[in-house]
Amino acid sequence: MKQGIHPDFHKVVFMDSATGAKFLAGSTLSSKETVDYEGNTYPLIRVEISSDSHPFYTGKQKFAAADGRIEKFNKKYGLKK
């Protein structure tokens, strides 16, 4: 690999703004804000959504009913089976 062309890869703490959950990961992002996490000080990156608050992972996902063309027609014109 060429020297001096790659960004600095280091450990940072990501914090979910919705739930306050924190997790440590490697990243090239940096921040002026820091946080103490498990006895060490790391840069803090705030994220709006993570697996801790995403509806897919929390099980609070809403599903829209997918009606076919015939069902939509019957609903619209009041026809019933």
C-alpha positions in Angstrom: 0.0 0.0 0.0 1.1 3.5 -0.7 2.1 5.5 2.4 0.3 8.8 3.3 -2.8 8.5 1.1 -5.1 6.6 3.5 -7.3 8.2 6.2 -6.5 7.6 9.8 -8.4 4.6 11.1 -9.1 4.6 14.8 -11.7 3.6 17.4 -14.7 5.9 18.0 -17.9 5.7 20.0 -21.2 6.0 18.1 -24.2 7.1 20.2 -27.8 6.7 19.0 -29.5 10.1 19.6 -32.9 8.4 20.0 -32.1 5.9 22.7 -28.7 7.0 24.0 -27.2 3.6 23.3 -23.4 3.6 22.7 -21.1 1.2 20.9 -17.4 1.2 20.0 -16.3 0.7 16.4 -13.4 1.5 14.1 -13.9 4.4 11.8 -12.2 7.1 9.8 -14.6 9.7 11.1 -13.4 12.1 13.7 -15.0 14.5 16.2 -14.1 17.3 18.5 -16.5 15.8 21.1 -15.1 13.0 23.3 -16.6 10.6 25.7 -15.2 8.2 28.4 -16.2 4.6 27.4 -15.1 1.6 29.3 -12.2 3.4 31.0 -10.8 5.1 27.8 -11.5 8.4 26.0 -12.7 8.2 22.5 -14.1 10.6 19.9 -18.0 10.7 20.0 -20.0 10.4 16.8 -23.8 11.0 17.2 -26.1 9.1 14.8 -29.8 9.6 14.4 -30.7 5.9 14.0 -28.9 2.6 14.7 -29.9 -1.0 15.2 -31.0 -0.1 18.8 -33.7 2.2 17.5 -34.4 1.1 13.9 -38.0 -0.4 13.5 -36.7 -3.4 11.6 -34.5 -4.5 14.5 -36.8 -3.5 17.4 -39.8 -5.4 15.9 -42.0 -2.3 15.8 -42.2 -2.2 12.0 -45.5 -1.3 10.4 -46.7 -3.2 7.3 -49.1 -1.7 4.8 -51.7 -4.0 3.4 -50.8 -4.8 -0.2 -54.1 -5.1 -2.0 -54.4 -6.3 -5.5 -56.2 -4.4 -8.3 -59.4 -6.5 -7.9 -59.6 -5.8 -4.1 -59.0 -2.1 -4.7 -61.8 -2.0 -7.2 -64.2 -3.8 -4.9 -63.3 -1.5 -2.0 -63.8 1.6 -4.2 -67.2 0.6 -5.6 -68.6 -1.2 -2.5 -68.7 -4.6 -4.0 -68.4 -7.4 -1.5 -67.7 -11.1 -1.8 
